Amino acid sequence: MDASHAARIKQELVDAGVTRYGFMKSEAKHIAPLIHEDEHIGGAVYGQINGTDTAFLFATDKRIIFFDRKPLYSTFDELTYDVVAGVQVNRAGPGASIVLHTRVRDYNLRYVNQKCASIFTNYLEKRTLEGGVHKEVKQEAVQLETPKFDTGSKAQGLKFLKEHDLGVLSTVDRTGNVHGAVVYYLVDTNNFVYILTKAGTDKGRNVYAHDQVALTIHKNGTQQTLQLQGTAQVETNQVAKEKVFSLLIKTRSYKDGADLPPVAKLKEGAFMVIKITPTMLSFRDYAK
């Protein structure tokens, strides 16, 4: 490893928000050899993992790295972006905690520099958008299991669900409190419901605590409503995620003009896709 490579990595860490205190960590002295010559760091966070032990998380243009170096051992986990389910940031005072949710495991760092956390989550979001919105996705590439619920007697409700794209999503947090949020949604050919949000929002955090959710839809100017109950999970299928991004992140018409949907303006972490398997549909038209 030459000096120019080490200098470049150090500058990229500085650009990611790493402070002089961060460079004092034992991991910081051994980062440059982990990064390839044609690889660039876009985000980095460091903090406590077990008691006083510290570790680093790096997001590059090729992968995500978890690095924990101790005098007698080192832990090095290399992750691809397609296993990432979301990132959650909790801010308290001058510091923050960050949880990277993946299909491999959850990576939880405490006492994280807030600037680093912001740059890290924004970079993850940028990577997601670059890999999703601007790519053409073939619908037949998505392999999904048909939800196990009887649509025979729910035909009218299912038709109503597919004719609309805006509803109120209700989720439950770890203490049992209910949270509601207006969301855009889409329904695929297998009747799964997909919602796009940010990992740091209430609904994004809540689906990790309780998978039971409800979606309420109302047709403006009528007495028609639909109550949907189901189980939610974080979508990890990259093709499905890209399809959801491409269909939900688009300009829409509002009373004050055309604009992107509110989810595109949220700052609470990286984008994540919630997939709902309906278990109950209840359609009502109170005018009849």
Secondary structure, DSSP 8 states (H G I E B T S, - for coil): --HHHHHHHHHHHHHTT--HHHHTSTGGGGSGGGS-TT--EEEEEEEESSTT-EEEEEEESS-EEEEEE-SS-EEEEEE-GGGEEEEEEEEETTEEEEEEEESS-EEEEEEEEHHHHHHHHHHHHHHHHHHHTTS---GGG-------S--STTHHHHHHHHH--EEEEEEE-TTS-EEEEEEEEEE-TT--EEEEEETTSHHHHHHHH--EEEEEEE-TTSSEEEEEEEEEEE---HHHHHHHHHHHSS-EEETTEEE--GGGG--SSSEEEEEEEEEEEEEEETT-
